[in-house]
């Protein structure tokens, strides 16, 4: 069996890491590898994961060797070019500015030092989430309620930066980080090329172009660094809002010179034509933010954010639009359309009192007719009763020959008698002198039968006979 390999001691491990860093420092920048996971920097932070790489450096996730539960993001600057101190000065300035601001919407910088090979390191808080550039690439565009909270927090961070006489100069969606969580916090990143106004030390030449071309202001695009101020950040924030609402850049071209030409000389496409149902006040606010001349832009970031918020809120409180009323052709229209007539309160019709009076008169007339018909029925009932009672007639003589043929049977219609119950008899009047003797009081039913019999006999004899005569012969 062979010998087991000798085990390395911690001292040897530390020495091997130092040798590795020295070897990396001696390697040309173009072929220099990333730092391996597990390396301990400044005897404090151990690298555990590579996060990403940008133009100025690479970002790693690290843990504290003595406080293992605490995690950090370490940004390591790429090796400087020979004889150039500008990247290091910018990197250090970013750490100093971010540390001095101490704003909840600006990433916290906790420490700053150099590695064993001389590269600067910036220790920052570790954020969980994604930047705005990744979000727009994933969803395309944002609605106003989604954009407004992001815009308000970025505006608050920028206003704090401007109040400290600092200009960010590289505001873009990649430097706006959306933290995962219920609070929806937004963090502003990367102050590496920021500018301090009225500073004696100038890190950038007056003719150097600093920033990302698609988000530059006109003064940045022509390299006039002396004219760059806080309105430059307002111009970049206006481009971000335009892109977030429409899903496209306001100044876009296949080449960088084409982009810079449009920024300086052309107006962006109308946002109202690109976005359906855009609140009417949003486009004018963004037009002020994207003005070519600095004096025509908003003077403060918080004023720009407040104007955009008012435009969004006014659109949310407006009533739904009324559909337009079609105007008829004056040659064919005899009267205005009903939709154009004013809506006036309805007055009570004038015919209503007349109608009420007519109804009352008709009711009274109907009542009078009913009472009249009732009285007539009562009178007819009295006449029938009188016809039922036997009447005394004077005796009459007939010389006509007697007809012995049997007469036709008499009916109630022939004698005018109705089949009705007998009415109560009236009291007999007192006999007056010179009048006939009163009729004998006989039984009503028997008397009627005997009258019918006598009538039949008189008809057979062809002799007219009256009830009075028949009654006398009884």
C-alpha positions as CSV (number, residue, x, y, z in Angstrom):
1,X,0.0,0.0,0.0
2,X,1.3,3.4,-0.8
3,X,1.7,6.2,1.6
4,X,-1.2,8.4,2.3
5,X,-0.8,12.0,1.0
6,X,0.3,14.5,3.6
7,X,-2.5,16.6,5.1
8,X,-2.2,20.4,4.8
9,X,-2.3,22.6,7.7
10,X,-4.3,25.9,8.0
11,X,-1.1,27.8,7.7
12,X,-0.3,26.1,4.5
13,X,-3.9,26.8,3.2
14,X,-3.5,30.5,4.0
15,X,-0.2,30.6,2.2
16,X,-1.6,28.9,-0.9
17,X,-4.4,31.4,-1.1
18,X,-2.0,34.3,-0.9
19,X,0.2,32.7,-3.6
20,X,-3.0,32.3,-5.7
21,X,-3.9,36.0,-5.3
22,X,-0.3,37.0,-6.2
23,X,-0.4,34.8,-9.3
24,X,-3.7,36.4,-10.3
25,X,-2.2,39.8,-9.9
26,X,0.7,38.9,-12.2
27,X,-1.7,37.5,-14.9
28,X,-2.7,39.9,-17.7
29,X,-6.2,41.4,-17.2
30,X,-7.6,39.9,-20.4
31,X,-6.8,36.3,-19.2
32,X,-7.2,36.9,-15.5
33,X,-9.7,34.3,-14.0
34,X,-12.4,35.1,-11.5
35,X,-11.6,34.6,-7.9
36,X,-12.4,31.1,-6.8
37,X,-15.3,30.4,-4.4
38,X,-13.9,29.8,-0.8
39,X,-11.3,32.6,-0.9
40,X,-11.3,34.8,2.3
41,X,-10.9,38.5,1.8
42,X,-9.4,40.8,4.4
43,X,-9.6,37.9,6.9
44,X,-13.3,38.7,7.2
45,X,-15.4,37.6,4.2
46,X,-15.4,34.3,2.5
47,X,-16.7,34.1,-1.1
48,X,-19.5,31.5,-1.5
49,X,-21.1,32.3,-4.9
50,X,-20.5,34.3,-8.0
51,X,-23.4,36.7,-8.7
52,X,-22.5,38.6,-11.9
53,X,-20.1,40.9,-13.7
54,X,-20.3,44.4,-15.0
55,X,-18.2,46.9,-16.8
56,X,-16.2,47.9,-13.7
57,X,-16.1,44.7,-11.7
58,X,-17.6,41.4,-10.5
59,X,-20.0,40.8,-7.7
60,X,-19.9,37.8,-5.3
61,X,-21.9,36.6,-2.4
62,X,-19.9,36.3,0.8
63,X,-20.3,35.4,4.5
64,X,-18.6,36.8,7.5
65,X,-16.1,34.3,8.9
66,X,-17.0,35.2,12.5
67,X,-20.7,36.0,11.9
68,X,-21.6,33.2,9.6
69,X,-25.3,33.9,9.5
70,X,-24.7,37.4,8.0
71,X,-24.4,37.5,4.2
72,X,-23.0,40.3,2.1
73,X,-22.5,41.3,-1.6
74,X,-18.9,42.1,-2.4
75,X,-18.1,44.1,-5.5
76,X,-14.5,43.7,-6.7
77,X,-13.0,46.2,-9.1
78,X,-11.3,44.8,-12.2
79,X,-7.5,45.3,-12.3
80,X,-6.6,48.9,-13.2
81,X,-4.8,49.7,-16.3
82,X,-1.1,50.6,-15.9
83,X,-0.6,54.1,-14.8
84,X,-4.4,54.9,-14.4
85,X,-5.9,55.8,-11.1
86,X,-9.3,56.9,-12.3
87,X,-11.2,53.6,-11.9
88,X,-9.9,53.3,-8.3
89,X,-10.9,56.9,-7.5
90,X,-14.4,56.4,-8.9
91,X,-14.8,53.1,-7.1
92,X,-13.8,54.7,-3.8
93,X,-16.1,57.6,-4.5
94,X,-19.1,55.3,-5.0
95,X,-18.4,53.8,-1.6
96,X,-18.0,57.2,0.1
97,X,-21.2,58.6,-1.4
98,X,-23.4,55.6,-0.7
99,X,-22.1,55.5,2.8
100,X,-22.7,59.2,3.5
101,X,-26.2,59.3,2.2
102,X,-27.8,56.6,4.4
103,X,-31.1,56.6,2.6
104,X,-33.5,53.6,2.8
105,X,-33.8,53.6,-1.0
106,X,-30.0,53.6,-1.6
107,X,-28.0,50.4,-1.3
108,X,-26.0,50.3,2.0
109,X,-22.2,50.2,1.7
110,X,-20.7,48.6,4.8
111,X,-16.9,48.4,4.2
112,X,-14.2,49.2,1.7
113,X,-10.7,47.7,1.4
114,X,-8.2,46.1,-1.1
115,X,-7.5,42.5,-1.8
116,X,-4.0,40.9,-1.6
117,X,-3.4,41.6,-5.2
118,X,-4.4,45.3,-4.8
119,X,-7.9,45.3,-6.2
120,X,-10.5,47.4,-4.4
121,X,-13.4,45.7,-2.7
122,X,-16.7,47.2,-1.7
123,X,-18.9,45.3,0.9
124,X,-22.6,46.0,0.5
125,X,-25.9,44.6,1.8
126,X,-27.1,41.5,-0.1
127,X,-30.4,42.2,-1.9
128,X,-32.9,39.5,-2.9
129,X,-35.0,40.2,-6.0
130,X,-34.4,41.5,-9.5
131,X,-33.6,44.8,-11.2
132,X,-36.0,46.8,-13.3
133,X,-34.3,45.8,-16.5
134,X,-34.9,42.1,-15.9
135,X,-38.6,42.8,-15.0
136,X,-39.2,44.8,-18.2
137,X,-37.5,42.1,-20.3
138,X,-39.8,39.5,-18.6
139,X,-43.2,41.3,-18.7
140,X,-42.7,43.9,-21.5
141,X,-44.3,46.9,-20.0
142,X,-45.9,48.1,-16.7
143,X,-49.3,49.7,-16.0
144,X,-49.5,53.0,-14.1
145,X,-50.4,51.4,-10.7
146,X,-47.3,49.2,-11.0
147,X,-44.9,51.9,-12.1
148,X,-46.0,54.6,-9.6
149,X,-44.6,53.0,-6.4
150,X,-41.3,52.3,-8.1
151,X,-41.1,55.8,-9.5
152,X,-41.9,57.4,-6.1
153,X,-39.1,55.5,-4.3
154,X,-36.5,56.1,-7.0
155,X,-37.5,59.8,-7.0
156,X,-37.0,60.0,-3.2
157,X,-33.5,58.5,-3.5
158,X,-32.5,60.8,-6.3
159,X,-33.8,63.8,-4.5
160,X,-31.7,62.9,-1.5
161,X,-28.7,62.5,-3.8
162,X,-29.3,65.9,-5.4
163,X,-29.7,67.6,-2.0
164,X,-26.1,66.4,-1.3
165,X,-24.9,68.0,-4.5
166,X,-24.4,64.6,-6.2
167,X,-25.5,63.7,-9.7
168,X,-25.8,60.0,-10.5
169,X,-25.2,60.3,-14.3
170,X,-25.9,56.6,-15.0
171,X,-29.5,56.2,-14.1
172,X,-31.0,53.2,-16.0
173,X,-33.3,50.2,-15.3
174,X,-30.3,48.0,-14.4
175,X,-29.4,50.3,-11.5
176,X,-32.9,50.1,-10.0
177,X,-33.3,47.0,-7.9
178,X,-36.7,45.7,-6.8
179,X,-36.3,43.9,-3.4
180,X,-38.4,40.8,-2.9
181,X,-40.8,41.1,0.0
182,X,-44.1,42.5,1.2
183,X,-42.8,46.0,1.5
184,X,-42.0,46.3,-2.2
185,X,-38.8,48.3,-1.4
186,X,-36.7,49.8,-4.3
187,X,-33.0,50.4,-4.0
188,X,-30.8,52.7,-6.2
189,X,-27.5,51.2,-7.2
190,X,-24.1,52.1,-8.7
191,X,-22.8,55.6,-8.0
192,X,-19.5,54.7,-9.7
193,X,-19.6,57.5,-12.2
194,X,-21.5,60.0,-10.1
195,X,-20.4,63.6,-10.1
196,X,-20.1,66.0,-7.2
197,X,-20.9,69.5,-8.2
198,X,-18.5,72.3,-7.4
199,X,-15.7,69.8,-6.7
200,X,-12.2,70.8,-7.4
201,X,-11.1,67.3,-8.4
202,X,-12.4,66.4,-11.8
203,X,-12.2,62.7,-12.7
204,X,-13.7,63.0,-16.1
205,X,-12.5,65.1,-19.0
206,X,-14.9,67.8,-20.2
207,X,-15.1,66.1,-23.6
208,X,-15.6,62.5,-22.3
209,X,-18.9,60.7,-22.8
210,X,-19.9,59.1,-19.5
211,X,-23.1,57.0,-19.1
212,X,-25.2,54.5,-21.0
213,X,-26.0,55.9,-24.4
214,X,-29.8,55.0,-24.5
215,X,-30.4,56.9,-21.2
216,X,-28.1,59.9,-21.8
217,X,-29.2,63.5,-21.9
218,X,-28.3,65.7,-24.8
219,X,-25.5,67.4,-22.8
220,X,-24.1,64.0,-21.9
221,X,-24.3,62.7,-25.5
222,X,-22.0,65.5,-26.8
223,X,-19.5,65.1,-23.9
224,X,-20.2,68.4,-22.2
225,X,-19.6,67.2,-18.7
226,X,-19.5,70.7,-17.3
227,X,-23.1,71.1,-18.2
228,X,-24.2,67.9,-16.5
229,X,-26.4,68.6,-13.4
230,X,-29.4,67.2,-11.6
231,X,-31.6,67.8,-14.7
232,X,-29.5,65.1,-16.4
233,X,-30.9,62.5,-13.9
234,X,-34.4,63.9,-14.5
235,X,-34.0,63.3,-18.3
236,X,-32.9,59.7,-17.7
237,X,-35.8,59.1,-15.3
238,X,-38.2,60.3,-18.0
239,X,-36.7,57.8,-20.4
240,X,-37.2,55.0,-17.9
241,X,-40.9,56.0,-17.4
242,X,-41.4,56.2,-21.1
243,X,-39.9,52.7,-21.6
244,X,-41.8,51.2,-18.7
245,X,-45.2,52.4,-19.9
246,X,-44.7,51.7,-23.7
247,X,-42.3,48.8,-23.6
248,X,-39.8,50.6,-26.0
249,X,-37.1,53.2,-25.8
250,X,-38.0,56.8,-26.9
251,X,-34.7,57.1,-28.7
252,X,-33.6,53.9,-30.4
253,X,-31.4,53.2,-33.4
254,X,-29.3,50.3,-34.7
255,X,-26.0,52.1,-33.8
256,X,-24.9,54.3,-30.9
257,X,-24.3,57.4,-33.2
258,X,-27.8,57.0,-34.4
259,X,-29.1,56.9,-30.8
260,X,-27.1,60.0,-29.8
261,X,-28.3,61.9,-32.9
262,X,-32.0,61.2,-32.0
263,X,-31.4,62.3,-28.4
264,X,-30.1,65.6,-29.6
265,X,-32.3,66.4,-32.6
266,X,-35.5,64.3,-32.7
267,X,-38.6,64.1,-30.5
268,X,-39.7,60.7,-29.3
269,X,-42.8,59.0,-30.8
270,X,-46.1,60.1,-29.3
271,X,-46.7,58.0,-26.2
272,X,-50.5,58.4,-26.5
273,X,-50.3,56.5,-29.9
274,X,-48.2,53.7,-28.4
275,X,-50.2,53.1,-25.2
276,X,-54.0,52.6,-25.3
277,X,-56.0,54.2,-22.5
278,X,-53.1,56.4,-21.4
279,X,-54.2,59.1,-19.0
280,X,-54.3,62.4,-20.9
281,X,-51.9,64.2,-18.5
282,X,-49.0,61.7,-18.6
283,X,-47.7,62.6,-22.0
284,X,-47.3,66.4,-21.3
285,X,-45.4,65.6,-18.0
286,X,-43.0,63.3,-19.8
287,X,-42.5,65.8,-22.6
288,X,-41.2,68.3,-20.0
289,X,-38.9,65.8,-18.5
290,X,-37.5,64.9,-21.9
291,X,-37.0,68.5,-23.1
292,X,-33.8,69.1,-25.1
293,X,-32.9,72.3,-23.1
294,X,-32.1,71.9,-19.4
295,X,-34.0,75.1,-18.5
296,X,-37.3,73.6,-19.8
297,X,-37.2,70.5,-17.7
298,X,-38.4,70.1,-14.1
299,X,-36.1,71.8,-11.7
300,X,-36.5,69.0,-9.0
301,X,-37.1,65.3,-9.1
302,X,-39.9,65.4,-6.5
303,X,-41.8,68.0,-8.7
304,X,-41.6,65.6,-11.7
305,X,-42.8,62.6,-9.6
306,X,-45.6,64.7,-8.1
307,X,-46.8,65.9,-11.5
308,X,-46.8,62.3,-12.8
309,X,-48.7,61.0,-9.8
310,X,-51.4,63.7,-10.2
311,X,-51.8,62.7,-13.9
312,X,-52.3,59.1,-12.9
313,X,-54.7,59.9,-10.0
314,X,-56.8,62.3,-12.1
315,X,-57.3,59.6,-14.7
316,X,-58.5,57.2,-12.0
317,X,-61.1,59.7,-10.7
318,X,-62.5,60.9,-14.1
319,X,-66.0,59.7,-15.1
320,X,-66.2,57.3,-18.0
321,X,-66.1,59.1,-21.3
322,X,-69.5,60.0,-22.9
323,X,-69.9,58.7,-26.5
324,X,-70.0,61.5,-29.0
325,X,-73.5,62.6,-30.3
326,X,-73.7,62.3,-34.1
327,X,-74.8,65.7,-35.6
328,X,-77.3,65.2,-38.4
329,X,-77.0,66.8,-41.8
330,X,-78.6,70.3,-41.6
331,X,-80.1,69.7,-45.1
332,X,-82.0,66.6,-44.0
333,X,-82.5,67.3,-40.3
334,X,-85.8,69.0,-39.4
335,X,-85.1,69.1,-35.6
336,X,-82.1,68.6,-33.3
337,X,-81.4,65.1,-32.1
338,X,-83.0,64.1,-28.8
339,X,-79.7,63.5,-27.2
340,X,-78.7,67.2,-27.7
341,X,-81.9,68.6,-26.1
342,X,-81.5,69.8,-22.5
343,X,-83.0,67.7,-19.8
344,X,-85.6,69.9,-18.1
345,X,-87.9,69.0,-15.3
346,X,-91.3,67.8,-16.4
347,X,-94.2,70.1,-15.6
348,X,-97.6,68.7,-14.7
349,X,-100.0,68.5,-17.8
350,X,-102.7,71.1,-17.9
351,X,-105.4,68.6,-19.0
352,X,-105.3,66.8,-15.6
353,X,-107.8,69.1,-13.8
354,X,-110.2,68.9,-16.8
355,X,-110.1,65.2,-16.7
356,X,-110.8,65.1,-13.0
357,X,-113.9,67.4,-13.5
358,X,-115.2,65.3,-16.4
359,X,-114.9,62.1,-14.3
360,X,-116.8,63.7,-11.5
361,X,-119.6,64.9,-13.9
362,X,-119.9,61.5,-15.5
363,X,-120.1,59.8,-12.0
364,X,-122.9,62.2,-11.0
365,X,-124.8,61.7,-14.3
366,X,-124.6,57.9,-13.9
367,X,-125.9,58.2,-10.4
368,X,-128.9,60.3,-11.5
369,X,-129.7,57.9,-14.3
370,X,-129.6,55.0,-11.9
371,X,-131.9,56.7,-9.5
372,X,-134.3,57.6,-12.3
373,X,-134.5,54.0,-13.6
374,X,-135.1,52.9,-10.1
375,X,-138.0,55.2,-9.6
376,X,-139.4,54.1,-13.0
377,X,-139.3,50.5,-12.0
378,X,-141.1,51.4,-8.8
379,X,-143.9,53.1,-10.8
380,X,-144.3,50.2,-13.2
381,X,-144.6,47.8,-10.2
382,X,-147.4,50.0,-8.9
383,X,-149.2,50.0,-12.2
384,X,-149.0,46.2,-12.4
385,X,-150.5,45.9,-8.9
386,X,-153.3,48.2,-10.0
387,X,-153.9,46.0,-13.1
388,X,-154.1,42.9,-11.0
389,X,-156.8,44.3,-8.8
390,X,-160.3,43.8,-10.3
391,X,-161.8,47.0,-11.7
392,X,-165.6,47.8,-11.8
393,X,-166.8,48.8,-15.3
394,X,-170.3,50.1,-16.2
395,X,-172.6,47.5,-17.9
396,X,-172.6,47.6,-21.7
397,X,-175.0,46.0,-24.2
398,X,-174.0,44.3,-27.4
399,X,-176.4,43.7,-30.3
400,X,-174.0,41.5,-32.2
401,X,-174.8,37.9,-32.8
402,X,-173.4,35.4,-30.4
403,X,-170.6,33.2,-31.7
404,X,-170.7,29.8,-30.1
405,X,-167.2,28.8,-31.3
406,X,-164.7,28.3,-28.5
407,X,-162.3,31.3,-28.3
408,X,-158.6,30.8,-28.2
409,X,-157.0,30.4,-24.9
410,X,-156.2,33.6,-23.2
411,X,-152.7,34.3,-22.1
412,X,-151.2,36.7,-19.6
413,X,-150.0,38.9,-22.4
414,X,-153.6,39.3,-23.7
415,X,-154.9,40.7,-20.5
416,X,-151.7,42.6,-19.5
417,X,-151.2,40.6,-16.3
418,X,-147.7,39.5,-15.2
419,X,-147.0,36.5,-13.1
420,X,-145.8,38.2,-10.0
421,X,-146.7,37.8,-6.4
422,X,-149.7,39.8,-5.3
423,X,-148.9,43.1,-3.8
424,X,-150.6,44.2,-0.6
425,X,-154.0,45.8,-1.0
426,X,-154.4,49.4,-0.6
427,X,-157.1,50.7,1.9
428,X,-160.5,51.3,0.3
429,X,-161.5,54.8,-0.4
430,X,-164.5,56.4,1.3
431,X,-167.7,56.4,-0.8
432,X,-168.7,59.8,-2.0
433,X,-172.3,60.8,-2.9
434,X,-173.2,60.5,-6.6
435,X,-170.8,57.7,-7.2
436,X,-171.4,54.0,-8.0
437,X,-171.7,51.6,-5.3
438,X,-168.3,50.0,-4.2
439,X,-167.3,46.7,-5.7
440,X,-168.0,43.6,-3.7
441,X,-165.0,42.3,-1.9
442,X,-164.4,38.8,-3.3
443,X,-161.5,36.4,-3.1
444,X,-158.8,37.5,-5.6
445,X,-157.9,34.1,-7.0
446,X,-161.5,32.9,-7.4
447,X,-162.6,36.2,-8.9
448,X,-159.7,36.1,-11.5
449,X,-160.7,32.5,-12.5
450,X,-164.4,33.5,-12.9
451,X,-163.4,36.5,-15.0
452,X,-161.4,34.3,-17.4
453,X,-164.3,32.0,-17.7
454,X,-166.7,34.9,-18.6
455,X,-164.2,36.2,-21.1
456,X,-164.0,32.9,-22.8
457,X,-167.8,32.8,-23.0
458,X,-168.1,36.3,-24.5
459,X,-165.5,35.4,-27.1
460,X,-167.4,32.4,-28.1
461,X,-170.5,34.4,-28.4
462,X,-168.6,37.1,-30.5
463,X,-169.8,39.7,-28.0
464,X,-167.3,42.2,-26.5
465,X,-167.4,42.1,-22.8
466,X,-165.5,44.1,-20.3
467,X,-164.2,43.1,-17.0
468,X,-166.7,45.4,-15.3
469,X,-169.7,43.8,-17.0
470,X,-168.4,40.3,-16.3
471,X,-167.8,41.4,-12.7
472,X,-171.4,42.6,-12.3
473,X,-172.8,39.3,-13.6
474,X,-171.0,37.3,-11.1
